[in-house]
């Protein structure tokens, strides 16, 4: 109980220090040419109070303090220590406290590390960031207090949702939040720079580091969530256009576009409007995701809360931030018309702008597909779900020119270009079309669409491979990231094209057989763990080439809460995954068996890692260049 009391009062002290910090920041902004040491001290003090509060909640989980309502609702004495700790952020209240921790950490690092920018800019950024931080403090204390007291004290907790008791998901939220919340610094600094009319190349170089940090963590967070969904939920795939998946994808698309705009702004004072709007949009989309996940509007395995009061608070707070942002943009920002008309049609800047429009189109499709069912439900009480066919039909036709433009763009020069190496570019396009045609011809698929789509992906792939040899270490981070993206698209395309699935019902001793595979359910075992019992089904799978695989998916029956989950067994190789999952057929001796061959799954994960490595290299190469 003592940990909860300390944690609660630390939150209140953090809110008070934030209010004092805003006062001193305003005073410093008006009167001083040097940064008041009180600002840095108060920022550290605020971070210290939030760290104390967060660890107060962690320790409450560790000791199973069921006088704390959050611990009671999300923990149990039989839960392993690791999941007691990670259960801290596996719920609505704890995850918001983690949000607050990252918000305060980022502004402290910003003040500590930003030495080459004006004092007015630093203090104004602090003011905007503190508005966000104080909003989250009030939200936590008013609607989502992680330290609510229960009396009489229960003897046992309700436990954590079993599908959240997984190592990948344990580290997924903190990494994802570093991406989400990192965009708050971009947002605050963009508003400060716009107000002070200092959106320039030097500011772009400064904010690029924060954009890269946010983008890297968001990419890795999405990757971990995708891997978790693949093996834990039993869906047998890496992406299902689930609304909460989309909520993480939208800020990523905006951040990626912003990163490319900043590259242009560093070289030439254009695209300032793009940079400001995307800086605002990225954090706005992160906040929208928070609203959708925590308001109970979305129905998903990822959602935390179902409380309209919480949703209303976030919605009002979001509208306040958007209003402030738009007011500053329209009142203070003036585009330099002289620079905006000097773009040559064949240049790197033009290619980036073209790709930006494609990215904004993809973002619009995802946004409409996510929020349209919500508005339809509100207006007409009609419930619909928007699934993969909607996204595929609208995205795939535009993906083809996007990939081609992405391949050609890096070959162009800044300001003006003549497109060098025309012959090799045409040759690689011809090779790409030929290889794609030969691959698709062997499958009973749409020959024309798949050939063109795979050709454009191969074209980007071949050009980025060529860049490794011709450009050597020049723009190595960009080359790795683009190579990773081309590998991602190819892996996804071949995964969709070559996947196969068998769904059948079997009981012990029975087999299913077709021309490609024979699946036999040999026997079933039971075993007991600390917080669950499991039923393990042992399968022998013989493929058409005579190879034998032993696979053992299981059903887990958790004791608290009493939930049954399906645990897939996955055999991973370089070329494909073998995936099998079981479910009980109600009131029968049969098991429902779903077996899948999933080609190139490993390369999907590797390609996203390469994307992240490209961002990490860019971050450290920038720092090395600065020194």
Helices and strands as residue ranges (DSSP letters): H 2-31, H 37-62, H 69-74, H 81-86, G 87-89, H 92-113, H 119-143, G 162-164, H 167-195, H 201-232, H 243-267, H 272-294, H 308-332, H 337-340, H 348-380, H 388-409, H 422-441, H 447-470, H 476-498, E 500-506, E 511-513, E 517-528, E 532-543, E 548-551, E 554-558, E 564-567, E 569-572, E 576-584, E 591-599, H 601-626
